[in-house]
Amino acid sequence: MTNELRLRDKVAIITGAGSSGPGIGNGKATAMLFARQGAKVLIVDSQVDRAEETLKLIQEENGVASVFQADVTNASDCESMVEAAMSRYGRVDILDNNVGISRRGTVLEVSETDWDQVMAVNVKSIVLASKFAIPAMIENGQGSIINISSIAGLRAHSSTPYTASKSAVIGLTFSMAADHGRDGIRVNCIAPGLPYTPMVAPRMNDDLREVRKNAAPLGTEGTGWDVAYAALFFASDESRWVTGVTMPVDAGLAATSPVTFSTLDQQKY
């Protein structure tokens, strides 16, 4: 065992690093965990107050971080974001592409506006943020990009736009890993299952939380910290020989069929 910090001297940009409501979501947890592990963190969010909440928590633990307001669907904002990290900390080692939204509906129901917005926030943002972060990583000779997809990218979901966008994130991860491996840049993906986070909390009640918790083999409820610890592995040198991977963080949900799993559970086979 060692007490060595896993991200010592690394600089991380985390998009969507504020939480949309009370509690700690994926981005906030990742920012806090990375700072605890020695990284200097650029906390990026479109809403400054959300980012400043994360900053306060990091500073209370004596971590190093700062806030940058950006709309990561905008190329100039993404360019400025990377420039800010370079100016403040001198390098970029890690990019965690965490922003995401959902809009309900089938292809018959979804509006063109909602479709375009979901694809812009969930997919285009990754392209733009990476476009400007990768050259900075090439200067270092290495880097790690972590894209946040969803179990919805692997299985059908109640939102067709969301499923399509999160599937696109997985495909984008494959391509980026192949394109930039020889630059020393690793690109991996996390597919969270059904964690309880501030983003989903407004549409949850106790009964629905219980259904979600029991949907997967572990029968436990996930949080933003579960996603953050997976991101820590991909950000650290421990994953130096891992790229192009999509890791479900889902209590085993992707390994099961709702029909067979529930039937087996009821019949105790």
PyRosetta script that sets phi, psi and omega in degrees:
from pyrosetta import init, pose_from_sequence

init()
pose = pose_from_sequence("MTNELRLRDKVAIITGAGSSGPGIGNGKATAMLFARQGAKVLIVDSQVDRAEETLKLIQEENGVASVFQADVTNASDCESMVEAAMSRYGRVDILDNNVGISRRGTVLEVSETDWDQVMAVNVKSIVLASKFAIPAMIENGQGSIINISSIAGLRAHSSTPYTASKSAVIGLTFSMAADHGRDGIRVNCIAPGLPYTPMVAPRMNDDLREVRKNAAPLGTEGTGWDVAYAALFFASDESRWVTGVTMPVDAGLAATSPVTFSTLDQQKY")
pose.set_psi(1, 149.7)
pose.set_omega(1, 178.9)
pose.set_phi(2, -139.7)
pose.set_psi(2, 151.1)
pose.set_omega(2, 176.7)
pose.set_phi(3, -96.6)
pose.set_psi(3, 8.9)
pose.set_omega(3, -179.4)
pose.set_phi(4, -61.0)
pose.set_psi(4, 133.2)
pose.set_omega(4, 178.0)
pose.set_phi(5, -69.9)
pose.set_psi(5, 133.7)
pose.set_omega(5, -171.1)
pose.set_phi(6, -76.4)
pose.set_psi(6, -19.6)
pose.set_omega(6, 179.8)
pose.set_phi(7, -123.5)
pose.set_psi(7, 27.6)
pose.set_omega(7, -178.9)
pose.set_phi(8, -54.5)
pose.set_psi(8, 130.9)
pose.set_omega(8, 176.7)
pose.set_phi(9, 69.4)
pose.set_psi(9, 7.7)
pose.set_omega(9, 177.2)
pose.set_phi(10, -92.4)
pose.set_psi(10, 154.2)
pose.set_omega(10, 178.3)
pose.set_phi(11, -115.8)
pose.set_psi(11, 126.8)
pose.set_omega(11, -176.1)
pose.set_phi(12, -121.4)
pose.set_psi(12, 135.0)
pose.set_omega(12, 169.0)
pose.set_phi(13, -103.9)
pose.set_psi(13, 126.3)
pose.set_omega(13, 179.1)
pose.set_phi(14, -124.2)
pose.set_psi(14, 115.8)
pose.set_omega(14, 178.7)
pose.set_phi(15, -87.7)
pose.set_psi(15, 150.2)
pose.set_omega(15, -176.6)
pose.set_phi(16, 62.9)
pose.set_psi(16, 39.8)
pose.set_omega(16, -172.8)
pose.set_phi(17, -88.7)
pose.set_psi(17, 4.1)
pose.set_omega(17, 169.1)
pose.set_phi(18, -97.1)
pose.set_psi(18, 170.9)
pose.set_omega(18, 176.1)
pose.set_phi(19, -109.7)
pose.set_psi(19, 144.6)
pose.set_omega(19, -175.8)
pose.set_phi(20, -76.9)
pose.set_psi(20, -3.9)
pose.set_omega(20, 178.5)
pose.set_phi(21, -167.3)
pose.set_psi(21, -171.8)
pose.set_omega(21, 179.5)
pose.set_phi(22, -59.0)
pose.set_psi(22, 140.8)
pose.set_omega(22, -179.9)
pose.set_phi(23, 110.1)
pose.set_psi(23, -171.0)
pose.set_omega(23, -174.8)
pose.set_phi(24, -124.7)
pose.set_psi(24, 113.2)
pose.set_omega(24, 177.7)
pose.set_phi(25, -89.8)
pose.set_psi(25, -172.9)
pose.set_omega(25, -176.1)
pose.set_phi(26, -59.3)
pose.set_psi(26, -46.8)
pose.set_omega(26, -175.9)
pose.set_phi(27, -68.5)
pose.set_psi(27, -43.9)
pose.set_omega(27, 179.4)
pose.set_phi(28, -63.5)
pose.set_psi(28, -45.1)
pose.set_omega(28, 179.1)
pose.set_phi(29, -61.1)
pose.set_psi(29, -41.2)
pose.set_omega(29, -179.3)
pose.set_phi(30, -65.5)
pose.set_psi(30, -43.4)
pose.set_omega(30, 178.5)
pose.set_phi(31, -60.6)
pose.set_psi(31, -45.3)
pose.set_omega(31, -179.7)
pose.set_phi(32, -64.8)
pose.set_psi(32, -43.5)
pose.set_omega(32, -178.1)
pose.set_phi(33, -66.9)
pose.set_psi(33, -42.4)
pose.set_omega(33, 178.5)
pose.set_phi(34, -61.5)
pose.set_psi(34, -42.3)
pose.set_omega(34, 178.8)
pose.set_phi(35, -63.9)
pose.set_psi(35, -40.8)
pose.set_omega(35, 177.2)
pose.set_phi(36, -59.8)
pose.set_psi(36, -30.8)
pose.set_omega(36, -177.8)
pose.set_phi(37, -92.9)
pose.set_psi(37, 14.4)
pose.set_omega(37, 170.2)
pose.set_phi(38, 99.9)
pose.set_psi(38, -1.2)
pose.set_omega(38, -179.8)
pose.set_phi(39, -78.5)
pose.set_psi(39, 149.5)
pose.set_omega(39, 165.3)
pose.set_phi(40, -89.5)
pose.set_psi(40, 126.4)
pose.set_omega(40, -167.8)
pose.set_phi(41, -117.0)
pose.set_psi(41, 127.6)
pose.set_omega(41, 169.2)
pose.set_phi(42, -93.6)
pose.set_psi(42, 112.8)
pose.set_omega(42, -176.9)
pose.set_phi(43, -89.8)
pose.set_psi(43, 109.5)
pose.set_omega(43, -174.0)
pose.set_phi(44, -108.8)
pose.set_psi(44, 131.0)
pose.set_omega(44, 175.1)
pose.set_phi(45, -157.0)
pose.set_psi(45, 155.0)
pose.set_omega(45, 177.5)
pose.set_phi(46, -75.5)
pose.set_psi(46, -19.9)
pose.set_omega(46, 179.5)
pose.set_phi(47, -114.9)
pose.set_psi(47, 115.4)
pose.set_omega(47, -173.0)
pose.set_phi(48, -61.6)
pose.set_psi(48, -38.9)
pose.set_omega(48, -177.1)
pose.set_phi(49, -61.5)
pose.set_psi(49, -36.5)
pose.set_omega(49, 178.1)
pose.set_phi(50, -66.9)
pose.set_psi(50, -43.3)
pose.set_omega(50, 179.6)
pose.set_phi(51, -64.9)
pose.set_psi(51, -37.9)
pose.set_omega(51, -178.9)
pose.set_phi(52, -68.5)
pose.set_psi(52, -28.9)
pose.set_omega(52, 173.7)
pose.set_phi(53, -62.7)
pose.set_psi(53, -43.4)
pose.set_omega(53, 177.9)
pose.set_phi(54, -65.2)
pose.set_psi(54, -43.2)
pose.set_omega(54, 179.4)
pose.set_phi(55, -58.3)
pose.set_psi(55, -44.4)
pose.set_omega(55, -179.3)
pose.set_phi(56, -58.9)
pose.set_psi(56, -43.8)
pose.set_omega(56, -179.9)
pose.set_phi(57, -64.1)
pose.set_psi(57, -39.1)
pose.set_omega(57, 178.6)
pose.set_phi(58, -67.6)
pose.set_psi(58, -44.0)
pose.set_omega(58, -179.0)
pose.set_phi(59, -65.4)
pose.set_psi(59, -33.3)
pose.set_omega(59, 177.0)
pose.set_phi(60, -62.9)
pose.set_psi(60, -22.9)
pose.set_omega(60, 178.0)
pose.set_phi(61, -102.0)
pose.set_psi(61, 13.0)
pose.set_omega(61, 178.1)
pose.set_phi(62, 65.5)
pose.set_psi(62, 26.8)
pose.set_omega(62, 175.0)
pose.set_phi(63, -82.6)
pose.set_psi(63, 167.9)
pose.set_omega(63, -179.5)
pose.set_phi(64, -108.4)
pose.set_psi(64, 121.1)
pose.set_omega(64, -178.3)
pose.set_phi(65, -162.5)
pose.set_psi(65, 164.2)
pose.set_omega(65, 174.1)
pose.set_phi(66, -152.9)
pose.set_psi(66, 164.8)
pose.set_omega(66, -174.0)
pose.set_phi(67, -103.0)
pose.set_psi(67, 142.7)
pose.set_omega(67, 171.6)
pose.set_phi(68, -138.9)
pose.set_psi(68, 123.5)
pose.set_omega(68, 178.8)
pose.set_phi(69, -86.4)
pose.set_psi(69, 129.2)
pose.set_omega(69, -179.2)
pose.set_phi(70, -156.5)
pose.set_psi(70, 146.6)
pose.set_omega(70, 166.0)
pose.set_phi(71, -99.2)
pose.set_psi(71, 103.4)
pose.set_omega(71, -171.7)
pose.set_phi(72, -78.3)
pose.set_psi(72, 6.1)
pose.set_omega(72, 167.7)
pose.set_phi(73, -89.5)
pose.set_psi(73, 1.7)
pose.set_omega(73, -177.8)
pose.set_phi(74, -112.1)
pose.set_psi(74, 124.4)
pose.set_omega(74, -174.7)
pose.set_phi(75, -61.4)
pose.set_psi(75, -43.0)
pose.set_omega(75, -177.6)
pose.set_phi(76, -65.7)
pose.set_psi(76, -35.1)
pose.set_omega(76, 176.4)
pose.set_phi(77, -65.7)
pose.set_psi(77, -40.0)
pose.set_omega(77, 179.0)
pose.set_phi(78, -66.4)
pose.set_psi(78, -39.9)
pose.set_omega(78, 177.0)
pose.set_phi(79, -62.9)
pose.set_psi(79, -44.5)
pose.set_omega(79, 179.4)
pose.set_phi(80, -65.3)
pose.set_psi(80, -35.2)
pose.set_omega(80, 177.5)
pose.set_phi(81, -58.9)
pose.set_psi(81, -47.8)
pose.set_omega(81, 179.5)
pose.set_phi(82, -67.9)
pose.set_psi(82, -40.2)
pose.set_omega(82, 177.2)
pose.set_phi(83, -60.2)
pose.set_psi(83, -37.8)
pose.set_omega(83, 178.7)
pose.set_phi(84, -64.4)
pose.set_psi(84, -43.2)
pose.set_omega(84, 178.4)
pose.set_phi(85, -62.5)
pose.set_psi(85, -42.1)
pose.set_omega(85, 179.3)
pose.set_phi(86, -65.4)
pose.set_psi(86, -43.1)
pose.set_omega(86, -178.8)
pose.set_phi(87, -66.4)
pose.set_psi(87, -42.3)
pose.set_omega(87, -175.8)
pose.set_phi(88, -80.1)
pose.set_psi(88, -35.7)
pose.set_omega(88, -170.4)
pose.set_phi(89, -126.1)
pose.set_psi(89, -8.6)
pose.set_omega(89, 171.0)
pose.set_phi(90, 88.3)
pose.set_psi(90, -5.0)
pose.set_omega(90, -178.1)
pose.set_phi(91, -168.2)
pose.set_psi(91, 170.5)
pose.set_omega(91, 171.8)
pose.set_phi(92, -135.0)
pose.set_psi(92, 121.2)
pose.set_omega(92, -179.9)
pose.set_phi(93, -110.0)
pose.set_psi(93, -30.8)
pose.set_omega(93, -171.1)
pose.set_phi(94, -136.4)
pose.set_psi(94, 135.4)
pose.set_omega(94, 170.9)
pose.set_phi(95, -126.0)
pose.set_psi(95, 119.3)
pose.set_omega(95, 176.6)
pose.set_phi(96, -108.0)
pose.set_psi(96, 107.4)
pose.set_omega(96, -178.6)
pose.set_phi(97, -87.9)
pose.set_psi(97, 96.5)
pose.set_omega(97, -167.9)
pose.set_phi(98, -111.6)
pose.set_psi(98, -11.7)
pose.set_omega(98, -174.4)
pose.set_phi(99, -67.1)
pose.set_psi(99, 149.0)
pose.set_omega(99, 178.4)
pose.set_phi(100, -171.3)
pose.set_psi(100, 146.2)
pose.set_omega(100, 174.9)
pose.set_phi(101, -137.1)
pose.set_psi(101, 166.4)
pose.set_omega(101, 177.7)
pose.set_phi(102, -134.7)
pose.set_psi(102, 144.9)
pose.set_omega(102, 171.4)
pose.set_phi(103, -132.4)
pose.set_psi(103, 130.6)
pose.set_omega(103, -176.4)
pose.set_phi(104, -75.8)
pose.set_psi(104, 155.1)
pose.set_omega(104, 171.6)
pose.set_phi(105, 133.9)
pose.set_psi(105, 153.8)
pose.set_omega(105, 172.1)
pose.set_phi(106, -86.3)
pose.set_psi(106, -179.8)
pose.set_omega(106, 176.7)
pose.set_phi(107, -65.8)
pose.set_psi(107, -23.2)
pose.set_omega(107, 177.1)
pose.set_phi(108, -76.9)
pose.set_psi(108, -26.5)
pose.set_omega(108, -172.9)
pose.set_phi(109, -100.2)
pose.set_psi(109, -31.4)
pose.set_omega(109, -171.6)
pose.set_phi(110, -69.5)
pose.set_psi(110, 139.8)
pose.set_omega(110, 175.8)
pose.set_phi(111, -82.5)
pose.set_psi(111, 157.2)
pose.set_omega(111, 178.0)
pose.set_phi(112, -61.4)
pose.set_psi(112, -37.8)
pose.set_omega(112, 179.7)
pose.set_phi(113, -62.6)
pose.set_psi(113, -46.6)
pose.set_omega(113, 179.7)
pose.set_phi(114, -64.4)
pose.set_psi(114, -41.5)
pose.set_omega(114, 178.4)
pose.set_phi(115, -59.2)
pose.set_psi(115, -49.4)
pose.set_omega(115, -178.3)
pose.set_phi(116, -62.8)
pose.set_psi(116, -37.7)
pose.set_omega(116, -179.0)
pose.set_phi(117, -67.8)
pose.set_psi(117, -43.8)
pose.set_omega(117, 178.8)
pose.set_phi(118, -62.2)
pose.set_psi(118, -45.1)
pose.set_omega(118, -179.7)
pose.set_phi(119, -66.2)
pose.set_psi(119, -35.1)
pose.set_omega(119, 179.2)
pose.set_phi(120, -67.6)
pose.set_psi(120, -48.7)
pose.set_omega(120, -176.8)
pose.set_phi(121, -70.8)
pose.set_psi(121, -42.7)
pose.set_omega(121, -171.8)
pose.set_phi(122, -85.1)
pose.set_psi(122, -26.0)
pose.set_omega(122, -175.1)
pose.set_phi(123, -120.4)
pose.set_psi(123, -54.9)
pose.set_omega(123, -178.3)
pose.set_phi(124, -56.8)
pose.set_psi(124, -37.0)
pose.set_omega(124, -179.7)
pose.set_phi(125, -59.6)
pose.set_psi(125, -37.7)
pose.set_omega(125, 178.9)
pose.set_phi(126, -66.1)
pose.set_psi(126, -43.3)
pose.set_omega(126, 179.2)
pose.set_phi(127, -60.4)
pose.set_psi(127, -48.2)
pose.set_omega(127, -175.9)
pose.set_phi(128, -69.5)
pose.set_psi(128, -44.8)
pose.set_omega(128, 179.2)
pose.set_phi(129, -61.8)
pose.set_psi(129, -41.7)
pose.set_omega(129, -179.5)
pose.set_phi(130, -69.7)
pose.set_psi(130, -36.1)
pose.set_omega(130, -179.6)
pose.set_phi(131, -54.9)
pose.set_psi(131, -37.2)
pose.set_omega(131, -177.8)
pose.set_phi(132, -95.6)
pose.set_psi(132, -25.0)
pose.set_omega(132, 179.1)
pose.set_phi(133, -77.7)
pose.set_psi(133, -34.9)
pose.set_omega(133, -175.3)
pose.set_phi(134, -60.3)
pose.set_psi(134, -45.4)
pose.set_omega(134, 177.4)
pose.set_phi(135, -59.0)
pose.set_psi(135, -36.0)
pose.set_omega(135, 177.2)
pose.set_phi(136, -66.4)
pose.set_psi(136, -37.6)
pose.set_omega(136, 177.4)
pose.set_phi(137, -68.2)
pose.set_psi(137, -37.6)
pose.set_omega(137, 178.9)
pose.set_phi(138, -60.4)
pose.set_psi(138, -34.7)
pose.set_omega(138, 176.5)
pose.set_phi(139, -59.9)
pose.set_psi(139, -33.9)
pose.set_omega(139, 179.2)
pose.set_phi(140, -81.4)
pose.set_psi(140, -17.4)
pose.set_omega(140, -175.2)
pose.set_phi(141, 84.9)
pose.set_psi(141, 3.2)
pose.set_omega(141, 179.5)
pose.set_phi(142, -169.0)
pose.set_psi(142, 164.9)
pose.set_omega(142, 176.9)
pose.set_phi(143, 179.9)
pose.set_psi(143, 166.1)
pose.set_omega(143, 178.4)
pose.set_phi(144, -133.8)
pose.set_psi(144, 125.7)
pose.set_omega(144, 174.9)
pose.set_phi(145, -112.7)
pose.set_psi(145, 131.4)
pose.set_omega(145, -178.5)
pose.set_phi(146, -120.8)
pose.set_psi(146, 117.0)
pose.set_omega(146, 179.7)
pose.set_phi(147, -102.4)
pose.set_psi(147, 132.9)
pose.set_omega(147, -179.9)
pose.set_phi(148, -97.8)
pose.set_psi(148, 111.6)
pose.set_omega(148, 175.3)
pose.set_phi(149, -99.3)
pose.set_psi(149, -134.5)
pose.set_omega(149, -178.5)
pose.set_phi(150, -170.6)
pose.set_psi(150, 159.5)
pose.set_omega(150, 170.2)
pose.set_phi(151, -57.8)
pose.set_psi(151, -24.2)
pose.set_omega(151, 177.3)
pose.set_phi(152, -66.4)
pose.set_psi(152, -18.5)
pose.set_omega(152, 174.8)
pose.set_phi(153, -79.3)
pose.set_psi(153, -10.6)
pose.set_omega(153, -179.2)
pose.set_phi(154, -113.6)
pose.set_psi(154, -19.1)
pose.set_omega(154, -177.2)
pose.set_phi(155, -139.0)
pose.set_psi(155, 159.2)
pose.set_omega(155, 176.3)
pose.set_phi(156, -61.2)
pose.set_psi(156, 149.0)
pose.set_omega(156, -176.8)
pose.set_phi(157, -138.1)
pose.set_psi(157, 161.7)
pose.set_omega(157, -177.9)
pose.set_phi(158, -68.9)
pose.set_psi(158, -11.1)
pose.set_omega(158, 176.8)
pose.set_phi(159, -115.7)
pose.set_psi(159, 108.7)
pose.set_omega(159, 178.4)
pose.set_phi(160, -62.4)
pose.set_psi(160, -42.7)
pose.set_omega(160, 177.2)
pose.set_phi(161, -60.1)
pose.set_psi(161, -39.9)
pose.set_omega(161, -179.4)
pose.set_phi(162, -65.7)
pose.set_psi(162, -46.1)
pose.set_omega(162, 178.3)
pose.set_phi(163, -59.1)
pose.set_psi(163, -45.7)
pose.set_omega(163, -179.4)
pose.set_phi(164, -61.8)
pose.set_psi(164, -42.9)
pose.set_omega(164, -178.0)
pose.set_phi(165, -68.2)
pose.set_psi(165, -40.1)
pose.set_omega(165, -177.7)
pose.set_phi(166, -74.9)
pose.set_psi(166, -28.8)
pose.set_omega(166, 170.1)
pose.set_phi(167, -65.8)
pose.set_psi(167, -39.4)
pose.set_omega(167, 178.1)
pose.set_phi(168, -61.9)
pose.set_psi(168, -36.6)
pose.set_omega(168, 178.5)
pose.set_phi(169, -61.5)
pose.set_psi(169, -39.7)
pose.set_omega(169, 178.7)
pose.set_phi(170, -66.0)
pose.set_psi(170, -45.4)
pose.set_omega(170, 177.2)
pose.set_phi(171, -62.4)
pose.set_psi(171, -40.1)
pose.set_omega(171, 177.4)
pose.set_phi(172, -61.8)
pose.set_psi(172, -40.2)
pose.set_omega(172, 178.1)
pose.set_phi(173, -60.6)
pose.set_psi(173, -44.9)
pose.set_omega(173, 177.4)
pose.set_phi(174, -56.1)
pose.set_psi(174, -49.8)
pose.set_omega(174, -176.0)
pose.set_phi(175, -65.0)
pose.set_psi(175, -44.0)
pose.set_omega(175, -179.6)
pose.set_phi(176, -64.2)
pose.set_psi(176, -39.2)
pose.set_omega(176, 178.6)
pose.set_phi(177, -61.4)
pose.set_psi(177, -42.9)
pose.set_omega(177, 179.3)
pose.set_phi(178, -69.3)
pose.set_psi(178, -40.2)
pose.set_omega(178, -176.3)
pose.set_phi(179, -68.0)
pose.set_psi(179, -33.1)
pose.set_omega(179, -168.0)
pose.set_phi(180, -120.6)
pose.set_psi(180, 10.9)
pose.set_omega(180, 177.4)
pose.set_phi(181, -60.6)
pose.set_psi(181, -41.3)
pose.set_omega(181, -178.6)
pose.set_phi(182, -73.6)
pose.set_psi(182, -9.0)
pose.set_omega(182, 172.2)
pose.set_phi(183, -87.0)
pose.set_psi(183, -1.6)
pose.set_omega(183, -178.2)
pose.set_phi(184, 83.2)
pose.set_psi(184, 15.9)
pose.set_omega(184, -176.9)
pose.set_phi(185, -106.2)
pose.set_psi(185, 124.2)
pose.set_omega(185, 177.1)
pose.set_phi(186, -96.2)
pose.set_psi(186, 139.5)
pose.set_omega(186, -179.6)
pose.set_phi(187, -130.8)
pose.set_psi(187, 116.5)
pose.set_omega(187, -178.2)
pose.set_phi(188, -131.4)
pose.set_psi(188, 169.7)
pose.set_omega(188, -170.8)
pose.set_phi(189, -136.1)
pose.set_psi(189, 141.9)
pose.set_omega(189, 174.2)
pose.set_phi(190, -114.0)
pose.set_psi(190, 133.9)
pose.set_omega(190, 178.4)
pose.set_phi(191, -116.6)
pose.set_psi(191, 88.2)
pose.set_omega(191, 179.0)
pose.set_phi(192, -63.8)
pose.set_psi(192, 149.8)
pose.set_omega(192, 176.6)
pose.set_phi(193, -86.3)
pose.set_psi(193, -108.4)
pose.set_omega(193, -176.0)
pose.set_phi(194, -122.7)
pose.set_psi(194, 57.3)
pose.set_omega(194, 179.5)
pose.set_phi(195, -70.5)
pose.set_psi(195, 156.5)
pose.set_omega(195, 175.2)
pose.set_phi(196, -91.6)
pose.set_psi(196, 111.7)
pose.set_omega(196, -176.8)
pose.set_phi(197, -134.5)
pose.set_psi(197, 167.6)
pose.set_omega(197, 178.4)
pose.set_phi(198, -58.2)
pose.set_psi(198, -25.2)
pose.set_omega(198, -179.1)
pose.set_phi(199, -69.7)
pose.set_psi(199, -36.2)
pose.set_omega(199, -178.1)
pose.set_phi(200, -95.8)
pose.set_psi(200, -16.8)
pose.set_omega(200, -173.9)
pose.set_phi(201, -54.4)
pose.set_psi(201, -39.7)
pose.set_omega(201, -176.8)
pose.set_phi(202, -62.3)
pose.set_psi(202, -23.5)
pose.set_omega(202, -179.5)
pose.set_phi(203, -106.6)
pose.set_psi(203, 16.6)
pose.set_omega(203, 179.6)
pose.set_phi(204, -104.2)
pose.set_psi(204, 149.8)
pose.set_omega(204, 163.8)
pose.set_phi(205, -130.1)
pose.set_psi(205, 176.6)
pose.set_omega(205, -175.3)
pose.set_phi(206, -60.5)
pose.set_psi(206, -39.4)
pose.set_omega(206, -178.9)
pose.set_phi(207, -65.0)
pose.set_psi(207, -43.4)
pose.set_omega(207, -179.0)
pose.set_phi(208, -69.0)
pose.set_psi(208, -37.4)
pose.set_omega(208, 175.9)
pose.set_phi(209, -60.7)
pose.set_psi(209, -38.8)
pose.set_omega(209, -179.9)
pose.set_phi(210, -67.3)
pose.set_psi(210, -40.3)
pose.set_omega(210, 177.0)
pose.set_phi(211, -61.7)
pose.set_psi(211, -47.0)
pose.set_omega(211, 180.0)
pose.set_phi(212, -61.7)
pose.set_psi(212, -42.8)
pose.set_omega(212, -178.9)
pose.set_phi(213, -61.4)
pose.set_psi(213, -40.4)
pose.set_omega(213, -175.1)
pose.set_phi(214, -89.4)
pose.set_psi(214, 3.6)
pose.set_omega(214, -177.7)
pose.set_phi(215, -72.8)
pose.set_psi(215, -22.6)
pose.set_omega(215, -174.5)
pose.set_phi(216, -115.0)
pose.set_psi(216, 162.7)
pose.set_omega(216, -175.1)
pose.set_phi(217, -55.7)
pose.set_psi(217, -38.0)
pose.set_omega(217, -177.4)
pose.set_phi(218, -69.6)
pose.set_psi(218, -27.1)
pose.set_omega(218, 178.0)
pose.set_phi(219, 65.0)
pose.set_psi(219, 29.2)
pose.set_omega(219, 179.2)
pose.set_phi(220, -125.9)
pose.set_psi(220, 158.3)
pose.set_omega(220, -177.0)
pose.set_phi(221, -93.4)
pose.set_psi(221, 130.6)
pose.set_omega(221, 178.3)
pose.set_phi(222, -85.9)
pose.set_psi(222, 162.7)
pose.set_omega(222, 177.6)
pose.set_phi(223, -136.0)
pose.set_psi(223, 177.2)
pose.set_omega(223, 176.1)
pose.set_phi(224, -60.6)
pose.set_psi(224, -26.7)
pose.set_omega(224, 179.5)
pose.set_phi(225, -66.0)
pose.set_psi(225, -32.1)
pose.set_omega(225, 178.5)
pose.set_phi(226, -64.3)
pose.set_psi(226, -40.6)
pose.set_omega(226, 176.3)
pose.set_phi(227, -67.8)
pose.set_psi(227, -40.0)
pose.set_omega(227, -178.3)
pose.set_phi(228, -62.4)
pose.set_psi(228, -40.9)
pose.set_omega(228, -179.3)
pose.set_phi(229, -68.2)
pose.set_psi(229, -33.3)
pose.set_omega(229, 173.8)
pose.set_phi(230, -65.4)
pose.set_psi(230, -42.2)
pose.set_omega(230, 177.9)
pose.set_phi(231, -62.3)
pose.set_psi(231, -37.2)
pose.set_omega(231, 178.8)
pose.set_phi(232, -60.4)
pose.set_psi(232, -41.3)
pose.set_omega(232, 177.7)
pose.set_phi(233, -61.0)
pose.set_psi(233, -47.7)
pose.set_omega(233, -178.6)
pose.set_phi(234, -67.3)
pose.set_psi(234, -30.7)
pose.set_omega(234, -179.1)
pose.set_phi(235, -76.2)
pose.set_psi(235, -27.5)
pose.set_omega(235, -173.3)
pose.set_phi(236, -85.7)
pose.set_psi(236, 167.4)
pose.set_omega(236, 178.2)
pose.set_phi(237, -71.8)
pose.set_psi(237, -7.8)
pose.set_omega(237, 176.5)
pose.set_phi(238, -63.6)
pose.set_psi(238, -24.2)
pose.set_omega(238, 179.5)
pose.set_phi(239, -103.9)
pose.set_psi(239, 29.9)
pose.set_omega(239, -175.1)
pose.set_phi(240, -59.0)
pose.set_psi(240, -22.1)
pose.set_omega(240, -177.6)
pose.set_phi(241, -113.4)
pose.set_psi(241, 26.6)
pose.set_omega(241, -177.8)
pose.set_phi(242, -125.3)
pose.set_psi(242, 121.2)
pose.set_omega(242, 174.4)
pose.set_phi(243, -152.7)
pose.set_psi(243, 153.3)
pose.set_omega(243, -179.6)
pose.set_phi(244, 74.6)
pose.set_psi(244, 20.6)
pose.set_omega(244, -175.6)
pose.set_phi(245, -101.6)
pose.set_psi(245, 140.9)
pose.set_omega(245, 169.1)
pose.set_phi(246, -111.5)
pose.set_psi(246, 117.2)
pose.set_omega(246, -177.0)
pose.set_phi(247, -104.6)
pose.set_psi(247, 111.6)
pose.set_omega(247, 171.3)
pose.set_phi(248, -68.3)
pose.set_psi(248, 132.1)
pose.set_omega(248, 173.1)
pose.set_phi(249, -120.6)
pose.set_psi(249, 86.4)
pose.set_omega(249, -159.5)
pose.set_phi(250, -150.4)
pose.set_psi(250, 16.3)
pose.set_omega(250, -179.2)
pose.set_phi(251, 60.7)
pose.set_psi(251, 19.6)
pose.set_omega(251, 178.3)
pose.set_phi(252, 92.4)
pose.set_psi(252, 9.2)
pose.set_omega(252, -175.3)
pose.set_phi(253, -59.9)
pose.set_psi(253, -39.9)
pose.set_omega(253, -177.3)
pose.set_phi(254, -68.1)
pose.set_psi(254, -16.7)
pose.set_omega(254, -177.6)
pose.set_phi(255, -87.4)
pose.set_psi(255, -2.1)
pose.set_omega(255, -171.6)
pose.set_phi(256, -123.1)
pose.set_psi(256, 161.7)
pose.set_omega(256, 168.4)
pose.set_phi(257, -106.0)
pose.set_psi(257, 133.1)
pose.set_omega(257, -179.3)
pose.set_phi(258, -55.5)
pose.set_psi(258, -35.6)
pose.set_omega(258, -177.8)
pose.set_phi(259, -73.9)
pose.set_psi(259, -55.2)
pose.set_omega(259, -175.6)
pose.set_phi(260, -67.5)
pose.set_psi(260, -37.9)
pose.set_omega(260, -178.3)
pose.set_phi(261, -66.4)
pose.set_psi(261, -46.0)
pose.set_omega(261, -179.8)
pose.set_phi(262, -66.5)
pose.set_psi(262, -37.4)
pose.set_omega(262, -179.7)
pose.set_phi(263, -66.3)
pose.set_psi(263, -45.4)
pose.set_omega(263, 179.1)
pose.set_phi(264, -62.3)
pose.set_psi(264, -39.7)
pose.set_omega(264, -179.3)
pose.set_phi(265, -63.6)
pose.set_psi(265, -43.2)
pose.set_omega(265, -177.6)
pose.set_phi(266, -68.7)
pose.set_psi(266, -36.9)
pose.set_omega(266, -175.3)
pose.set_phi(267, -92.1)
pose.set_psi(267, -4.3)
pose.set_omega(267, 177.2)
pose.set_phi(268, 61.2)
pose.set_psi(268, 35.4)
pose.set_omega(268, 177.4)
pose.set_phi(269, -80.3)
pose.dump_pdb("model.pdb")
